[in-house]
């Protein structure tokens, strides 16, 4: 079977599951937007209080909380932690940039 035929077959048989994943992805993006709205408020508080973007203890607390929540829901804790650590690193860099302005 050619690559094009495999892709066409995959699109056909996976369409309902892909639609579910796309809907979940839309929910995740909406939650990221909601989280970033809070981050903007955090930046304002940090700026006013002279607090740096990176707070190591908080990073580890969030990572630990995410692992526990993933485990309780049957999700891979390593995946959840990796996703959150990547997100936290991005947010910390974003906060740091905003705090320097």
C-alpha positions in Angstrom: 0.0 0.0 0.0 1.4 3.4 -1.0 2.0 6.1 1.6 -0.9 8.1 0.1 -3.2 5.1 0.4 -2.2 4.5 4.0 -2.8 8.2 4.8 -6.2 8.1 3.2 -7.1 4.9 5.0 -5.9 6.4 8.3 -7.9 9.5 7.8 -11.0 7.4 7.1 -10.8 5.0 10.0 -9.4 7.5 12.5 -11.8 10.4 11.7 -14.1 10.0 14.7 -11.1 9.7 17.1 -9.3 12.6 15.5 -12.4 14.7 16.0 -12.4 13.8 19.7 -8.8 14.7 20.0 -9.3 18.0 18.2 -12.2 18.8 20.6 -9.9 18.0 23.6 -7.1 20.1 22.1 -9.5 23.1 21.8 -10.4 22.7 25.5 -6.7 22.5 26.4 -6.0 25.7 24.4 -8.9 27.4 26.1 -7.5 26.4 29.5 -4.0 27.7 28.5 -5.6 31.0 27.6 -7.3 31.1 31.0 -4.1 30.2 32.7 -2.2 33.0 30.9 -4.8 35.5 32.0 -3.8 34.6 35.6 -0.1 34.8 34.7 -0.7 38.4 33.6 -2.0 39.1 37.1 0.9 37.3 38.6 3.3 39.5 36.6 1.7 42.6 38.0 2.0 41.3 41.6 5.6 40.2 41.1 6.5 43.6 39.6 4.9 45.5 42.4 6.5 43.3 45.1 9.9 42.9 43.4 9.6 39.2 43.1 11.6 37.4 40.3 10.0 35.3 37.6 11.6 32.1 38.6 10.7 30.7 42.0 12.3 27.3 42.2 10.2 26.0 45.1 7.0 26.9 43.2 8.2 25.1 40.1 8.8 21.9 42.0 5.5 22.2 43.9 3.6 22.6 40.6 5.5 19.6 39.0 4.7 17.5 42.1 1.0 18.5 42.1 0.7 17.7 38.4 2.3 14.2 38.8 0.0 13.4 41.7 -3.1 14.6 39.7 -2.0 12.6 36.6 -1.5 9.5 38.7 -4.9 9.8 40.3 -6.6 10.2 36.9 -4.7 7.3 35.3 -2.6 9.6 33.0 1.1 9.0 32.5 2.8 11.2 35.2 6.0 11.5 33.3 4.1 12.9 30.3 2.2 15.3 32.5 5.3 16.5 34.3 7.2 16.9 31.0 4.4 19.0 29.5 4.1 21.2 32.6 7.8 21.7 32.9 7.9 22.8 29.3 5.0 25.2 29.9 6.5 26.5 33.1 9.8 27.2 31.4 8.0 29.1 28.7 5.9 31.1 31.2 9.0 31.9 33.3 10.8 33.2 30.3 7.7 35.2 29.4 7.3 36.6 32.9 11.0 37.5 33.0 10.8 39.4 29.7 7.7 41.3 31.0 9.3 42.0 34.3 12.3 43.6 32.6 10.2 45.9 30.5 
